[in-house]
Amino acid sequence: MNTYKIIVTSLLLMAVLTGVTTAQANDSNTTTSVDKKAARTANSQLQRAVRSELIKRKIDISGVRVLARNGSVTLVGTVKDERQIALAGDSADTVPGVQSLKNNLTLRVEGH
C-alpha cells in the first residue's frame, strides 16, 4: 500500500509540474508574439510617417518604397528629378523615430 501511495503521488506531482511548464511556455510565446506585433506596428507607423513627410515636401513617391525596421529607414526606388534624391533623404531624416537612414534612390530614366 505504501508503494502504491508513492507511485500515485509521484504521478500527480509530474502531472502538476508538466502543467506548470506548459503554462510558462505558453506565456513566453504570447509575450514574443505581442512584442513582434508591436514591432510590426511601430515599423508600419514609421513608414507611413516618412511617406507623409515626402508627400508634404512635394516629392513624387510613385516609384519610391520606404522600408522601416527598428528606427532604421531605407528609401529604395526612383525619382524623376535628381534634386529629389537629396530632398527625400533630408526630409525622411527629420521624421521623429528615424534613427538611421539609407538613401538608395536613383534617377528614373524615362522610357524604361
C-alpha positions as protocol buffer text, in pm:
chain_id: "A"
residue {
  index: 1
  type: MET
  ca { x: 0 y: 0 z: 0 }
}
residue {
  index: 2
  type: ASN
  ca { x: 286 y: 235 z: 84 }
}
residue {
  index: 3
  type: THR
  ca { x: 445 y: 180 z: -259 }
}
residue {
  index: 4
  type: TYR
  ca { x: 110 y: 248 z: -423 }
}
residue {
  index: 5
  type: LYS
  ca { x: 86 y: 589 z: -248 }
}
residue {
  index: 6
  type: ILE
  ca { x: 439 y: 680 z: -355 }
}
residue {
  index: 7
  type: ILE
  ca { x: 363 y: 595 z: -720 }
}
residue {
  index: 8
  type: VAL
  ca { x: 34 y: 786 z: -721 }
}
residue {
  index: 9
  type: THR
  ca { x: 193 y: 1087 z: -550 }
}
residue {
  index: 10
  type: SER
  ca { x: 482 y: 1084 z: -799 }
}
residue {
  index: 11
  type: LEU
  ca { x: 245 y: 1069 z: -1095 }
}
residue {
  index: 12
  type: LEU
  ca { x: 38 y: 1357 z: -958 }
}
residue {
  index: 13
  type: LEU
  ca { x: 349 y: 1564 z: -896 }
}
residue {
  index: 14
  type: MET
  ca { x: 474 y: 1501 z: -1251 }
}
residue {
  index: 15
  type: ALA
  ca { x: 136 y: 1599 z: -1394 }
}
residue {
  index: 16
  type: VAL
  ca { x: 132 y: 1924 z: -1196 }
}
residue {
  index: 17
  type: LEU
  ca { x: 491 y: 2011 z: -1294 }
}
residue {
  index: 18
  type: THR
  ca { x: 419 y: 1938 z: -1661 }
}
residue {
  index: 19
  type: GLY
  ca { x: 117 y: 2169 z: -1649 }
}
residue {
  index: 20
  type: VAL
  ca { x: 320 y: 2449 z: -1491 }
}
residue {
  index: 21
  type: THR
  ca { x: 597 y: 2414 z: -1750 }
}
residue {
  index: 22
  type: THR
  ca { x: 345 y: 2418 z: -2035 }
}
residue {
  index: 23
  type: ALA
  ca { x: 176 y: 2728 z: -1895 }
}
residue {
  index: 24
  type: GLN
  ca { x: 510 y: 2907 z: -1863 }
}
residue {
  index: 25
  type: ALA
  ca { x: 600 y: 2815 z: -2223 }
}
residue {
  index: 26
  type: ASN
  ca { x: 264 y: 2949 z: -2346 }
}
residue {
  index: 27
  type: ASP
  ca { x: 318 y: 3276 z: -2157 }
}
residue {
  index: 28
  type: SER
  ca { x: 659 y: 3329 z: -2318 }
}
residue {
  index: 29
  type: ASN
  ca { x: 517 y: 3255 z: -2665 }
}
residue {
  index: 30
  type: THR
  ca { x: 239 y: 3506 z: -2607 }
}
residue {
  index: 31
  type: THR
  ca { x: 486 y: 3771 z: -2496 }
}
residue {
  index: 32
  type: THR
  ca { x: 704 y: 3711 z: -2801 }
}
residue {
  index: 33
  type: SER
  ca { x: 401 y: 3730 z: -3027 }
}
residue {
  index: 34
  type: VAL
  ca { x: 288 y: 4056 z: -2867 }
}
residue {
  index: 35
  type: ASP
  ca { x: 641 y: 4201 z: -2897 }
}
residue {
  index: 36
  type: LYS
  ca { x: 659 y: 4109 z: -3266 }
}
residue {
  index: 37
  type: LYS
  ca { x: 318 y: 4260 z: -3333 }
}
residue {
  index: 38
  type: ALA
  ca { x: 417 y: 4583 z: -3155 }
}
residue {
  index: 39
  type: ALA
  ca { x: 739 y: 4599 z: -3358 }
}
residue {
  index: 40
  type: ARG
  ca { x: 549 y: 4549 z: -3686 }
}
residue {
  index: 41
  type: THR
  ca { x: 302 y: 4819 z: -3587 }
}
residue {
  index: 42
  type: ALA
  ca { x: 580 y: 5062 z: -3498 }
}
residue {
  index: 43
  type: ASN
  ca { x: 760 y: 4988 z: -3826 }
}
residue {
  index: 44
  type: SER
  ca { x: 440 y: 5047 z: -4026 }
}
residue {
  index: 45
  type: GLN
  ca { x: 373 y: 5374 z: -3844 }
}
residue {
  index: 46
  type: LEU
  ca { x: 725 y: 5496 z: -3915 }
}
residue {
  index: 47
  type: GLN
  ca { x: 693 y: 5403 z: -4283 }
}
residue {
  index: 48
  type: ARG
  ca { x: 367 y: 5597 z: -4308 }
}
residue {
  index: 49
  type: ALA
  ca { x: 517 y: 5897 z: -4129 }
}
residue {
  index: 50
  type: VAL
  ca { x: 813 y: 5906 z: -4370 }
}
residue {
  index: 51
  type: ARG
  ca { x: 587 y: 5868 z: -4674 }
}
residue {
  index: 52
  type: SER
  ca { x: 364 y: 6150 z: -4544 }
}
residue {
  index: 53
  type: GLU
  ca { x: 667 y: 6376 z: -4499 }
}
residue {
  index: 54
  type: LEU
  ca { x: 785 y: 6302 z: -4854 }
}
residue {
  index: 55
  type: ILE
  ca { x: 440 y: 6384 z: -4993 }
}
residue {
  index: 56
  type: LYS
  ca { x: 428 y: 6701 z: -4784 }
}
residue {
  index: 57
  type: ARG
  ca { x: 759 y: 6809 z: -4942 }
}
residue {
  index: 58
  type: LYS
  ca { x: 609 y: 6754 z: -5291 }
}
residue {
  index: 59
  type: ILE
  ca { x: 830 y: 6455 z: -5375 }
}
residue {
  index: 60
  type: ASP
  ca { x: 684 y: 6215 z: -5631 }
}
residue {
  index: 61
  type: ILE
  ca { x: 687 y: 5889 z: -5439 }
}
residue {
  index: 62
  type: SER
  ca { x: 517 y: 5676 z: -5704 }
}
residue {
  index: 63
  type: GLY
  ca { x: 845 y: 5491 z: -5759 }
}
residue {
  index: 64
  type: VAL
  ca { x: 968 y: 5506 z: -5401 }
}
residue {
  index: 65
  type: ARG
  ca { x: 947 y: 5235 z: -5139 }
}
residue {
  index: 66
  type: VAL
  ca { x: 1001 y: 5317 z: -4771 }
}
residue {
  index: 67
  type: LEU
  ca { x: 1128 y: 5037 z: -4550 }
}
residue {
  index: 68
  type: ALA
  ca { x: 1150 y: 5074 z: -4173 }
}
residue {
  index: 69
  type: ARG
  ca { x: 1283 y: 4841 z: -3910 }
}
residue {
  index: 70
  type: ASN
  ca { x: 1352 y: 4939 z: -3551 }
}
residue {
  index: 71
  type: GLY
  ca { x: 1418 y: 5303 z: -3639 }
}
residue {
  index: 72
  type: SER
  ca { x: 1634 y: 5228 z: -3944 }
}
residue {
  index: 73
  type: VAL
  ca { x: 1475 y: 5362 z: -4261 }
}
residue {
  index: 74
  type: THR
  ca { x: 1574 y: 5278 z: -4617 }
}
residue {
  index: 75
  type: LEU
  ca { x: 1448 y: 5462 z: -4924 }
}
residue {
  index: 76
  type: VAL
  ca { x: 1452 y: 5246 z: -5236 }
}
residue {
  index: 77
  type: GLY
  ca { x: 1336 y: 5322 z: -5588 }
}
residue {
  index: 78
  type: THR
  ca { x: 1345 y: 5600 z: -5842 }
}
residue {
  index: 79
  type: VAL
  ca { x: 1252 y: 5967 z: -5865 }
}
residue {
  index: 80
  type: LYS
  ca { x: 1211 y: 6193 z: -6170 }
}
residue {
  index: 81
  type: ASP
  ca { x: 1445 y: 6471 z: -6062 }
}
residue {
  index: 82
  type: GLU
  ca { x: 1797 y: 6434 z: -5922 }
}
residue {
  index: 83
  type: ARG
  ca { x: 1732 y: 6706 z: -5664 }
}
residue {
  index: 84
  type: GLN
  ca { x: 1454 y: 6493 z: -5517 }
}
residue {
  index: 85
  type: ILE
  ca { x: 1705 y: 6226 z: -5414 }
}
residue {
  index: 86
  type: ALA
  ca { x: 1874 y: 6456 z: -5163 }
}
residue {
  index: 87
  type: LEU
  ca { x: 1547 y: 6624 z: -5066 }
}
residue {
  index: 88
  type: ALA
  ca { x: 1388 y: 6286 z: -4992 }
}
residue {
  index: 89
  type: GLY
  ca { x: 1680 y: 6184 z: -4773 }
}
residue {
  index: 90
  type: ASP
  ca { x: 1685 y: 6513 z: -4585 }
}
residue {
  index: 91
  type: SER
  ca { x: 1307 y: 6504 z: -4539 }
}
residue {
  index: 92
  type: ALA
  ca { x: 1298 y: 6145 z: -4416 }
}
residue {
  index: 93
  type: ASP
  ca { x: 1577 y: 6215 z: -4171 }
}
residue {
  index: 94
  type: THR
  ca { x: 1364 y: 6481 z: -3996 }
}
residue {
  index: 95
  type: VAL
  ca { x: 1080 y: 6240 z: -3910 }
}
residue {
  index: 96
  type: PRO
  ca { x: 1064 y: 6157 z: -3538 }
}
residue {
  index: 97
  type: GLY
  ca { x: 1166 y: 5796 z: -3479 }
}
residue {
  index: 98
  type: VAL
  ca { x: 1415 y: 5777 z: -3765 }
}
residue {
  index: 99
  type: GLN
  ca { x: 1742 y: 5674 z: -3605 }
}
residue {
  index: 100
  type: SER
  ca { x: 1936 y: 5596 z: -3921 }
}
residue {
  index: 101
  type: LEU
  ca { x: 1870 y: 5644 z: -4291 }
}
residue {
  index: 102
  type: LYS
  ca { x: 1990 y: 5477 z: -4610 }
}
residue {
  index: 103
  type: ASN
  ca { x: 1900 y: 5667 z: -4923 }
}
residue {
  index: 104
  type: ASN
  ca { x: 1916 y: 5421 z: -5212 }
}
residue {
  index: 105
  type: LEU
  ca { x: 1708 y: 5632 z: -5451 }
}
residue {
  index: 106
  type: THR
  ca { x: 1820 y: 5666 z: -5810 }
}
residue {
  index: 107
  type: LEU
  ca { x: 1721 y: 5882 z: -6103 }
}
residue {
  index: 108
  type: ARG
  ca { x: 1435 y: 5744 z: -6313 }
}
residue {
  index: 109
  type: VAL
  ca { x: 1528 y: 5703 z: -6676 }
}
residue {
  index: 110
  type: GLU
  ca { x: 1229 y: 5793 z: -6894 }
}
residue {
  index: 111
  type: GLY
  ca { x: 1110 y: 5524 z: -7129 }
}
residue {
  index: 112
  type: HIS
  ca { x: 1219 y: 5232 z: -6910 }
}
